[in-house]
Amino acid sequence: MINEPPVDLLIKQLSTDGKEVSRYCLCVVAAKRARQLLEQREIGASSYGIAYNPNPTAPPASVKPSENVLVLASNEIGSGKIKCIKD
């Protein structure tokens, strides 16, 4: 269970137009971002596209193998780096 950052803070960070998002929306956003981080770890891609990596088996510097990607995703949401855009 992730206690930091608090769920209420994450929901407020994802809120748009004064409307709070649901916990389900928070879970979906966090899961999608965690999946992106896993892909970056696996293929060495940067968030701006495929970057040259002389050692393709090495993860990018931003995502260390020992870090939990869900914790990283939650911290990014809590700091306001990730926003929820409804289709």
Gaussian input, Z-matrix of N, CA and C with variables (Angstrom, degrees):
# hf/3-21g

backbone

0 1
 N
 C     1     B1
 C     2     B2     1     A1
 N     3     B3     2     A2     1     D1
 C     4     B4     3     A3     2     D2
 C     5     B5     4     A4     3     D3
 N     6     B6     5     A5     4     D4
 C     7     B7     6     A6     5     D5
 C     8     B8     7     A7     6     D6
 N     9     B9     8     A8     7     D7
 C    10    B10     9     A9     8     D8
 C    11    B11    10    A10     9     D9
 N    12    B12    11    A11    10    D10
 C    13    B13    12    A12    11    D11
 C    14    B14    13    A13    12    D12
 N    15    B15    14    A14    13    D13
 C    16    B16    15    A15    14    D14
 C    17    B17    16    A16    15    D15
 N    18    B18    17    A17    16    D16
 C    19    B19    18    A18    17    D17
 C    20    B20    19    A19    18    D18
 N    21    B21    20    A20    19    D19
 C    22    B22    21    A21    20    D20
 C    23    B23    22    A22    21    D21
 N    24    B24    23    A23    22    D22
 C    25    B25    24    A24    23    D23
 C    26    B26    25    A25    24    D24
 N    27    B27    26    A26    25    D25
 C    28    B28    27    A27    26    D26
 C    29    B29    28    A28    27    D27
 N    30    B30    29    A29    28    D28
 C    31    B31    30    A30    29    D29
 C    32    B32    31    A31    30    D30
 N    33    B33    32    A32    31    D31
 C    34    B34    33    A33    32    D32
 C    35    B35    34    A34    33    D33
 N    36    B36    35    A35    34    D34
 C    37    B37    36    A36    35    D35
 C    38    B38    37    A37    36    D36
 N    39    B39    38    A38    37    D37
 C    40    B40    39    A39    38    D38
 C    41    B41    40    A40    39    D39
 N    42    B42    41    A41    40    D40
 C    43    B43    42    A42    41    D41
 C    44    B44    43    A43    42    D42
 N    45    B45    44    A44    43    D43
 C    46    B46    45    A45    44    D44
 C    47    B47    46    A46    45    D45
 N    48    B48    47    A47    46    D46
 C    49    B49    48    A48    47    D47
 C    50    B50    49    A49    48    D48
 N    51    B51    50    A50    49    D49
 C    52    B52    51    A51    50    D50
 C    53    B53    52    A52    51    D51
 N    54    B54    53    A53    52    D52
 C    55    B55    54    A54    53    D53
 C    56    B56    55    A55    54    D54
 N    57    B57    56    A56    55    D55
 C    58    B58    57    A57    56    D56
 C    59    B59    58    A58    57    D57
 N    60    B60    59    A59    58    D58
 C    61    B61    60    A60    59    D59
 C    62    B62    61    A61    60    D60
 N    63    B63    62    A62    61    D61
 C    64    B64    63    A63    62    D62
 C    65    B65    64    A64    63    D63
 N    66    B66    65    A65    64    D64
 C    67    B67    66    A66    65    D65
 C    68    B68    67    A67    66    D66
 N    69    B69    68    A68    67    D67
 C    70    B70    69    A69    68    D68
 C    71    B71    70    A70    69    D69
 N    72    B72    71    A71    70    D70
 C    73    B73    72    A72    71    D71
 C    74    B74    73    A73    72    D72
 N    75    B75    74    A74    73    D73
 C    76    B76    75    A75    74    D74
 C    77    B77    76    A76    75    D75
 N    78    B78    77    A77    76    D76
 C    79    B79    78    A78    77    D77
 C    80    B80    79    A79    78    D78
 N    81    B81    80    A80    79    D79
 C    82    B82    81    A81    80    D80
 C    83    B83    82    A82    81    D81
 N    84    B84    83    A83    82    D82
 C    85    B85    84    A84    83    D83
 C    86    B86    85    A85    84    D84
 N    87    B87    86    A86    85    D85
 C    88    B88    87    A87    86    D86
 C    89    B89    88    A88    87    D87
 N    90    B90    89    A89    88    D88
 C    91    B91    90    A90    89    D89
 C    92    B92    91    A91    90    D90
 N    93    B93    92    A92    91    D91
 C    94    B94    93    A93    92    D92
 C    95    B95    94    A94    93    D93
 N    96    B96    95    A95    94    D94
 C    97    B97    96    A96    95    D95
 C    98    B98    97    A97    96    D96
 N    99    B99    98    A98    97    D97
 C   100   B100    99    A99    98    D98
 C   101   B101   100   A100    99    D99
 N   102   B102   101   A101   100   D100
 C   103   B103   102   A102   101   D101
 C   104   B104   103   A103   102   D102
 N   105   B105   104   A104   103   D103
 C   106   B106   105   A105   104   D104
 C   107   B107   106   A106   105   D105
 N   108   B108   107   A107   106   D106
 C   109   B109   108   A108   107   D107
 C   110   B110   109   A109   108   D108
 N   111   B111   110   A110   109   D109
 C   112   B112   111   A111   110   D110
 C   113   B113   112   A112   111   D111
 N   114   B114   113   A113   112   D112
 C   115   B115   114   A114   113   D113
 C   116   B116   115   A115   114   D114
 N   117   B117   116   A116   115   D115
 C   118   B118   117   A117   116   D116
 C   119   B119   118   A118   117   D117
 N   120   B120   119   A119   118   D118
 C   121   B121   120   A120   119   D119
 C   122   B122   121   A121   120   D120
 N   123   B123   122   A122   121   D121
 C   124   B124   123   A123   122   D122
 C   125   B125   124   A124   123   D123
 N   126   B126   125   A125   124   D124
 C   127   B127   126   A126   125   D125
 C   128   B128   127   A127   126   D126
 N   129   B129   128   A128   127   D127
 C   130   B130   129   A129   128   D128
 C   131   B131   130   A130   129   D129
 N   132   B132   131   A131   130   D130
 C   133   B133   132   A132   131   D131
 C   134   B134   133   A133   132   D132
 N   135   B135   134   A134   133   D133
 C   136   B136   135   A135   134   D134
 C   137   B137   136   A136   135   D135
 N   138   B138   137   A137   136   D136
 C   139   B139   138   A138   137   D137
 C   140   B140   139   A139   138   D138
 N   141   B141   140   A140   139   D139
 C   142   B142   141   A141   140   D140
 C   143   B143   142   A142   141   D141
 N   144   B144   143   A143   142   D142
 C   145   B145   144   A144   143   D143
 C   146   B146   145   A145   144   D144
 N   147   B147   146   A146   145   D145
 C   148   B148   147   A147   146   D146
 C   149   B149   148   A148   147   D147
 N   150   B150   149   A149   148   D148
 C   151   B151   150   A150   149   D149
 C   152   B152   151   A151   150   D150
 N   153   B153   152   A152   151   D151
 C   154   B154   153   A153   152   D152
 C   155   B155   154   A154   153   D153
 N   156   B156   155   A155   154   D154
 C   157   B157   156   A156   155   D155
 C   158   B158   157   A157   156   D156
 N   159   B159   158   A158   157   D157
 C   160   B160   159   A159   158   D158
 C   161   B161   160   A160   159   D159
 N   162   B162   161   A161   160   D160
 C   163   B163   162   A162   161   D161
 C   164   B164   163   A163   162   D162
 N   165   B165   164   A164   163   D163
 C   166   B166   165   A165   164   D164
 C   167   B167   166   A166   165   D165
 N   168   B168   167   A167   166   D166
 C   169   B169   168   A168   167   D167
 C   170   B170   169   A169   168   D168
 N   171   B171   170   A170   169   D169
 C   172   B172   171   A171   170   D170
 C   173   B173   172   A172   171   D171
 N   174   B174   173   A173   172   D172
 C   175   B175   174   A174   173   D173
 C   176   B176   175   A175   174   D174
 N   177   B177   176   A176   175   D175
 C   178   B178   177   A177   176   D176
 C   179   B179   178   A178   177   D177
 N   180   B180   179   A179   178   D178
 C   181   B181   180   A180   179   D179
 C   182   B182   181   A181   180   D180
 N   183   B183   182   A182   181   D181
 C   184   B184   183   A183   182   D182
 C   185   B185   184   A184   183   D183
 N   186   B186   185   A185   184   D184
 C   187   B187   186   A186   185   D185
 C   188   B188   187   A187   186   D186
 N   189   B189   188   A188   187   D187
 C   190   B190   189   A189   188   D188
 C   191   B191   190   A190   189   D189
 N   192   B192   191   A191   190   D190
 C   193   B193   192   A192   191   D191
 C   194   B194   193   A193   192   D192
 N   195   B195   194   A194   193   D193
 C   196   B196   195   A195   194   D194
 C   197   B197   196   A196   195   D195
 N   198   B198   197   A197   196   D196
 C   199   B199   198   A198   197   D197
 C   200   B200   199   A199   198   D198
 N   201   B201   200   A200   199   D199
 C   202   B202   201   A201   200   D200
 C   203   B203   202   A202   201   D201
 N   204   B204   203   A203   202   D202
 C   205   B205   204   A204   203   D203
 C   206   B206   205   A205   204   D204
 N   207   B207   206   A206   205   D205
 C   208   B208   207   A207   206   D206
 C   209   B209   208   A208   207   D207
 N   210   B210   209   A209   208   D208
 C   211   B211   210   A210   209   D209
 C   212   B212   211   A211   210   D210
 N   213   B213   212   A212   211   D211
 C   214   B214   213   A213   212   D212
 C   215   B215   214   A214   213   D213
 N   216   B216   215   A215   214   D214
 C   217   B217   216   A216   215   D215
 C   218   B218   217   A217   216   D216
 N   219   B219   218   A218   217   D217
 C   220   B220   219   A219   218   D218
 C   221   B221   220   A220   219   D219
 N   222   B222   221   A221   220   D220
 C   223   B223   222   A222   221   D221
 C   224   B224   223   A223   222   D222
 N   225   B225   224   A224   223   D223
 C   226   B226   225   A225   224   D224
 C   227   B227   226   A226   225   D225
 N   228   B228   227   A227   226   D226
 C   229   B229   228   A228   227   D227
 C   230   B230   229   A229   228   D228
 N   231   B231   230   A230   229   D229
 C   232   B232   231   A231   230   D230
 C   233   B233   232   A232   231   D231
 N   234   B234   233   A233   232   D232
 C   235   B235   234   A234   233   D233
 C   236   B236   235   A235   234   D234
 N   237   B237   236   A236   235   D235
 C   238   B238   237   A237   236   D236
 C   239   B239   238   A238   237   D237
 N   240   B240   239   A239   238   D238
 C   241   B241   240   A240   239   D239
 C   242   B242   241   A241   240   D240
 N   243   B243   242   A242   241   D241
 C   244   B244   243   A243   242   D242
 C   245   B245   244   A244   243   D243
 N   246   B246   245   A245   244   D244
 C   247   B247   246   A246   245   D245
 C   248   B248   247   A247   246   D246
 N   249   B249   248   A248   247   D247
 C   250   B250   249   A249   248   D248
 C   251   B251   250   A250   249   D249
 N   252   B252   251   A251   250   D250
 C   253   B253   252   A252   251   D251
 C   254   B254   253   A253   252   D252
 N   255   B255   254   A254   253   D253
 C   256   B256   255   A255   254   D254
 C   257   B257   256   A256   255   D255
 N   258   B258   257   A257   256   D256
 C   259   B259   258   A258   257   D257
 C   260   B260   259   A259   258   D258

   B1=1.4501
   B2=1.5306
   B3=1.2906
   B4=1.4582
   B5=1.5243
   B6=1.3303
   B7=1.4670
   B8=1.5138
   B9=1.2979
   B10=1.4629
   B11=1.5121
   B12=1.2544
   B13=1.4606
   B14=1.5320
   B15=1.3312
   B16=1.4624
   B17=1.5275
   B18=1.3096
   B19=1.4654
   B20=1.5212
   B21=1.3166
   B22=1.4685
   B23=1.5258
   B24=1.3309
   B25=1.4645
   B26=1.5253
   B27=1.3281
   B28=1.4623
   B29=1.5227
   B30=1.3236
   B31=1.4687
   B32=1.5231
   B33=1.3281
   B34=1.4659
   B35=1.5218
   B36=1.3287
   B37=1.4667
   B38=1.5274
   B39=1.3185
   B40=1.4631
   B41=1.5279
   B42=1.3241
   B43=1.4658
   B44=1.5188
   B45=1.3266
   B46=1.4578
   B47=1.5189
   B48=1.2973
   B49=1.4630
   B50=1.5269
   B51=1.3240
   B52=1.4508
   B53=1.5106
   B54=1.3273
   B55=1.4618
   B56=1.5190
   B57=1.3276
   B58=1.4519
   B59=1.5216
   B60=1.3081
   B61=1.4639
   B62=1.5269
   B63=1.3094
   B64=1.4615
   B65=1.5269
   B66=1.3076
   B67=1.4647
   B68=1.5312
   B69=1.3126
   B70=1.4570
   B71=1.5222
   B72=1.3174
   B73=1.4651
   B74=1.5276
   B75=1.3225
   B76=1.4602
   B77=1.5277
   B78=1.3179
   B79=1.4701
   B80=1.5170
   B81=1.3262
   B82=1.4580
   B83=1.5279
   B84=1.3271
   B85=1.4633
   B86=1.5250
   B87=1.3249
   B88=1.4664
   B89=1.5298
   B90=1.3284
   B91=1.4631
   B92=1.5319
   B93=1.3365
   B94=1.4668
   B95=1.5200
   B96=1.3338
   B97=1.4623
   B98=1.5361
   B99=1.3243
   B100=1.4602
   B101=1.5248
   B102=1.3242
   B103=1.4642
   B104=1.5270
   B105=1.3403
   B106=1.4646
   B107=1.5264
   B108=1.3272
   B109=1.4601
   B110=1.5227
   B111=1.3308
   B112=1.4595
   B113=1.5176
   B114=1.3303
   B115=1.4585
   B116=1.5183
   B117=1.3302
   B118=1.4610
   B119=1.5205
   B120=1.3148
   B121=1.4565
   B122=1.5237
   B123=1.3341
   B124=1.4669
   B125=1.5145
   B126=1.3193
   B127=1.4654
   B128=1.5163
   B129=1.3252
   B130=1.4601
   B131=1.5118
   B132=1.3375
   B133=1.4671
   B134=1.5167
   B135=1.3038
   B136=1.4564
   B137=1.5261
   B138=1.3119
   B139=1.4617
   B140=1.5225
   B141=1.3405
   B142=1.4620
   B143=1.5154
   B144=1.3111
   B145=1.4548
   B146=1.5139
   B147=1.2908
   B148=1.4493
   B149=1.5231
   B150=1.2935
   B151=1.4555
   B152=1.5199
   B153=1.3146
   B154=1.4495
   B155=1.5095
   B156=1.2968
   B157=1.4534
   B158=1.5239
   B159=1.3389
   B160=1.4489
   B161=1.5265
   B162=1.2998
   B163=1.4567
   B164=1.5193
   B165=1.3340
   B166=1.4647
   B167=1.5239
   B168=1.3264
   B169=1.4684
   B170=1.5191
   B171=1.3232
   B172=1.4633
   B173=1.5206
   B174=1.3313
   B175=1.4665
   B176=1.5142
   B177=1.3297
   B178=1.4558
   B179=1.5192
   B180=1.3017
   B181=1.4617
   B182=1.5220
   B183=1.3349
   B184=1.4658
   B185=1.5246
   B186=1.3298
   B187=1.4579
   B188=1.5237
   B189=1.3205
   B190=1.4572
   B191=1.5227
   B192=1.3232
   B193=1.4636
   B194=1.5261
   B195=1.3235
   B196=1.4598
   B197=1.5265
   B198=1.3219
   B199=1.4643
   B200=1.5253
   B201=1.3131
   B202=1.4488
   B203=1.5297
   B204=1.3208
   B205=1.4622
   B206=1.5285
   B207=1.3132
   B208=1.4641
   B209=1.5232
   B210=1.3135
   B211=1.4609
   B212=1.5238
   B213=1.3326
   B214=1.4672
   B215=1.5263
   B216=1.3327
   B217=1.4605
   B218=1.5289
   B219=1.3220
   B220=1.4693
   B221=1.5218
   B222=1.3219
   B223=1.4660
   B224=1.5234
   B225=1.3287
   B226=1.4690
   B227=1.5212
   B228=1.3182
   B229=1.4597
   B230=1.5236
   B231=1.3414
   B232=1.4555
   B233=1.5159
   B234=1.3430
   B235=1.4613
   B236=1.5192
   B237=1.3253
   B238=1.4546
   B239=1.5168
   B240=1.3303
   B241=1.4631
   B242=1.5224
   B243=1.3287
   B244=1.4630
   B245=1.5251
   B246=1.3179
   B247=1.4586
   B248=1.5281
   B249=1.2944
   B250=1.4621
   B251=1.5282
   B252=1.3156
   B253=1.4690
   B254=1.5166
   B255=1.3172
   B256=1.4572
   B257=1.5267
   B258=1.3206
   B259=1.4724
   B260=1.4982
   A1=108.67
   A2=115.56
   A3=120.95
   A4=108.74
   A5=116.20
   A6=120.91
   A7=112.66
   A8=117.38
   A9=121.89
   A10=108.79
   A11=121.21
   A12=129.44
   A13=110.76
   A14=117.10
   A15=120.58
   A16=112.51
   A17=115.33
   A18=121.28
   A19=111.07
   A20=117.82
   A21=120.82
   A22=111.36
   A23=116.73
   A24=120.63
   A25=110.61
   A26=117.07
   A27=120.58
   A28=111.29
   A29=116.14
   A30=119.99
   A31=110.19
   A32=117.62
   A33=120.50
   A34=111.49
   A35=117.46
   A36=120.73
   A37=111.40
   A38=117.35
   A39=120.54
   A40=112.75
   A41=117.92
   A42=121.46
   A43=110.74
   A44=114.67
   A45=120.91
   A46=109.37
   A47=116.49
   A48=123.01
   A49=112.48
   A50=117.64
   A51=121.25
   A52=114.93
   A53=118.01
   A54=121.57
   A55=108.97
   A56=115.82
   A57=119.53
   A58=109.77
   A59=115.19
   A60=119.50
   A61=108.26
   A62=115.66
   A63=120.20
   A64=110.23
   A65=115.79
   A66=120.62
   A67=109.67
   A68=116.28
   A69=120.10
   A70=110.55
   A71=117.21
   A72=121.52
   A73=110.11
   A74=116.73
   A75=121.22
   A76=110.32
   A77=116.84
   A78=121.00
   A79=111.47
   A80=117.27
   A81=121.08
   A82=110.73
   A83=117.23
   A84=121.09
   A85=110.30
   A86=117.17
   A87=120.83
   A88=110.75
   A89=117.31
   A90=120.68
   A91=111.52
   A92=116.48
   A93=119.30
   A94=111.44
   A95=116.73
   A96=119.98
   A97=110.62
   A98=117.17
   A99=120.51
   A100=110.58
   A101=116.40
   A102=120.53
   A103=110.92
   A104=116.88
   A105=120.48
   A106=111.06
   A107=116.23
   A108=120.13
   A109=111.44
   A110=116.61
   A111=119.84
   A112=111.47
   A113=116.87
   A114=120.41
   A115=111.01
   A116=116.84
   A117=120.27
   A118=109.89
   A119=115.90
   A120=120.56
   A121=110.38
   A122=116.63
   A123=120.66
   A124=113.30
   A125=118.10
   A126=118.91
   A127=113.64
   A128=117.82
   A129=120.02
   A130=113.20
   A131=116.75
   A132=120.30
   A133=109.89
   A134=115.97
   A135=119.46
   A136=107.89
   A137=117.07
   A138=119.87
   A139=112.10
   A140=117.01
   A141=120.86
   A142=112.73
   A143=116.83
   A144=119.94
   A145=110.38
   A146=116.08
   A147=121.07
   A148=109.16
   A149=116.01
   A150=121.09
   A151=109.62
   A152=116.10
   A153=119.90
   A154=108.97
   A155=116.60
   A156=121.95
   A157=107.01
   A158=118.50
   A159=120.05
   A160=113.14
   A161=117.88
   A162=121.90
   A163=108.05
   A164=118.91
   A165=120.86
   A166=114.05
   A167=117.57
   A168=118.51
   A169=111.73
   A170=118.09
   A171=121.24
   A172=110.37
   A173=118.07
   A174=120.23
   A175=110.87
   A176=118.49
   A177=120.26
   A178=110.52
   A179=116.35
   A180=120.86
   A181=112.34
   A182=117.58
   A183=120.06
   A184=113.03
   A185=118.18
   A186=121.31
   A187=108.19
   A188=116.77
   A189=121.57
   A190=109.31
   A191=117.91
   A192=120.12
   A193=114.40
   A194=117.40
   A195=119.77
   A196=113.14
   A197=117.95
   A198=120.80
   A199=111.16
   A200=115.57
   A201=121.81
   A202=107.97
   A203=117.05
   A204=120.43
   A205=112.27
   A206=118.08
   A207=119.93
   A208=110.70
   A209=117.14
   A210=120.72
   A211=109.74
   A212=116.65
   A213=120.41
   A214=111.02
   A215=116.75
   A216=120.80
   A217=110.77
   A218=117.12
   A219=120.98
   A220=111.28
   A221=116.60
   A222=119.77
   A223=111.04
   A224=117.79
   A225=120.71
   A226=110.93
   A227=117.45
   A228=120.55
   A229=109.65
   A230=117.00
   A231=121.88
   A232=113.18
   A233=116.83
   A234=119.62
   A235=112.17
   A236=118.13
   A237=121.70
   A238=114.81
   A239=117.86
   A240=120.95
   A241=112.65
   A242=116.59
   A243=122.24
   A244=108.03
   A245=116.61
   A246=122.24
   A247=109.65
   A248=116.32
   A249=122.96
   A250=108.54
   A251=115.84
   A252=120.86
   A253=107.43
   A254=115.62
   A255=119.86
   A256=109.80
   A257=114.59
   A258=120.32
   A259=111.53
   D1=136.59
   D2=-179.61
   D3=-97.21
   D4=121.42
   D5=-179.63
   D6=-102.91
   D7=-22.50
   D8=-179.14
   D9=-124.03
   D10=127.74
   D11=-7.64
   D12=-71.87
   D13=154.47
   D14=-179.03
   D15=-61.64
   D16=148.44
   D17=-179.00
   D18=-59.58
   D19=-39.01
   D20=179.87
   D21=-61.01
   D22=-39.32
   D23=177.25
   D24=-65.35
   D25=-42.12
   D26=179.60
   D27=-63.07
   D28=-40.25
   D29=178.73
   D30=-64.98
   D31=-41.13
   D32=178.32
   D33=-65.06
   D34=-37.58
   D35=179.70
   D36=-66.15
   D37=-34.39
   D38=-179.25
   D39=-84.26
   D40=-12.43
   D41=-177.25
   D42=-63.37
   D43=140.71
   D44=177.77
   D45=-129.18
   D46=144.52
   D47=177.15
   D48=55.78
   D49=32.86
   D50=178.11
   D51=77.10
   D52=1.05
   D53=179.13
   D54=-102.19
   D55=129.88
   D56=177.46
   D57=-77.14
   D58=142.67
   D59=176.11
   D60=-83.48
   D61=162.52
   D62=179.68
   D63=-81.39
   D64=166.13
   D65=176.01
   D66=-64.82
   D67=-33.70
   D68=177.09
   D69=-61.23
   D70=-44.07
   D71=177.96
   D72=-60.70
   D73=-42.39
   D74=177.78
   D75=-59.63
   D76=-44.07
   D77=179.22
   D78=-62.48
   D79=-42.29
   D80=-179.47
   D81=-65.42
   D82=-45.06
   D83=-179.62
   D84=-63.83
   D85=-45.05
   D86=179.98
   D87=-64.08
   D88=-40.54
   D89=180.00
   D90=-66.62
   D91=-41.07
   D92=178.78
   D93=-64.29
   D94=-41.79
   D95=179.38
   D96=-68.03
   D97=-39.48
   D98=177.81
   D99=-62.45
   D100=-39.20
   D101=177.56
   D102=-64.09
   D103=-40.12
   D104=176.48
   D105=-61.84
   D106=-42.08
   D107=179.32
   D108=-65.07
   D109=-37.92
   D110=176.03
   D111=-63.28
   D112=-41.32
   D113=178.07
   D114=-64.17
   D115=-39.77
   D116=177.24
   D117=-62.16
   D118=-40.69
   D119=-179.69
   D120=-64.79
   D121=-40.19
   D122=-174.80
   D123=-76.14
   D124=-42.38
   D125=-173.97
   D126=-107.54
   D127=-2.57
   D128=177.50
   D129=72.62
   D130=29.74
   D131=179.98
   D132=-88.50
   D133=145.42
   D134=173.71
   D135=-90.16
   D136=171.26
   D137=-179.87
   D138=-71.47
   D139=-9.14
   D140=179.53
   D141=-105.60
   D142=12.49
   D143=-179.33
   D144=127.32
   D145=-168.87
   D146=-178.74
   D147=-79.57
   D148=124.66
   D149=179.99
   D150=-104.54
   D151=152.19
   D152=177.09
   D153=-68.36
   D154=127.75
   D155=178.47
   D156=-131.72
   D157=110.39
   D158=-177.66
   D159=-62.79
   D160=-25.29
   D161=177.08
   D162=-117.79
   D163=94.82
   D164=-173.75
   D165=-64.62
   D166=-18.25
   D167=179.15
   D168=-83.96
   D169=-11.82
   D170=179.86
   D171=-85.56
   D172=138.71
   D173=177.89
   D174=-73.50
   D175=158.90
   D176=175.34
   D177=-63.71
   D178=157.90
   D179=-175.02
   D180=-63.45
   D181=-27.60
   D182=-175.30
   D183=-75.66
   D184=-21.17
   D185=-177.65
   D186=-124.90
   D187=106.48
   D188=-179.73
   D189=-85.56
   D190=146.15
   D191=-177.84
   D192=-60.09
   D193=-27.25
   D194=-177.00
   D195=-82.84
   D196=-11.98
   D197=-176.91
   D198=-83.19
   D199=141.03
   D200=176.91
   D201=-79.54
   D202=122.16
   D203=-174.75
   D204=-68.77
   D205=-28.01
   D206=177.64
   D207=-70.07
   D208=-35.57
   D209=175.86
   D210=-66.92
   D211=-42.66
   D212=176.97
   D213=-60.81
   D214=-43.92
   D215=179.42
   D216=-62.68
   D217=-42.39
   D218=179.03
   D219=-64.13
   D220=-40.45
   D221=178.20
   D222=-65.51
   D223=-38.00
   D224=177.59
   D225=-66.12
   D226=-40.48
   D227=177.42
   D228=-64.41
   D229=-44.60
   D230=-179.00
   D231=-63.18
   D232=-31.41
   D233=-179.87
   D234=-86.92
   D235=-2.87
   D236=176.86
   D237=87.67
   D238=10.30
   D239=179.60
   D240=-76.16
   D241=-24.62
   D242=-177.31
   D243=-113.16
   D244=132.59
   D245=178.35
   D246=-122.20
   D247=155.06
   D248=178.55
   D249=-99.49
   D250=122.99
   D251=177.63
   D252=-116.08
   D253=119.74
   D254=-178.87
   D255=-85.44
   D256=136.53
   D257=179.46
   D258=-83.93

